[in-house]
Amino acid sequence: NEEDIRLYKRAARLFEQRQALFDNGKRYVHGAIQQVSAKSISGWAWHADDSAAPVVLDIYVAGKKIDTVESKDLRPGLLRLGLPRSGYVGFHVNFAKPLQKGSVVEVFVPETGQLLGKKRIQ
């Protein structure tokens, strides 16, 4: 069915992205945007190689970089998953001014160019 095909294509894209990073000697980042609103964005990220360093992330709105943040906030809801860095893998950014409905927010890993997530303000 269509949903199965969509999910397969997404998995294939993720695999290809991860393989390309590996082939270029770059490390993959596990992560996601958990919440985005007109006022803020939050999520989590960590290096696949279990590095002790937080992940540096660039936040873009409408294609323009607005902030750089590190994934170093505690995410207690994810602790049962055995996260690296004792669960200090979260990030949160309050926008300087509320975003307009329809604005596109993206999170990138500048070290690798990896797109961690993309969401539209509802």
Secondary structure, DSSP 8 states (H G I E B T S, - for coil): -HHHHHHHHHHHHHHHHHHHHHHTT---EEEEEEEE-SSEEEEEEEETT--SS--EEEEEETTEEEEEEES-EE-GGGGGG--GGGGEEEEEEE-SS---TT-EEEEEETTTTEEEEEEE--
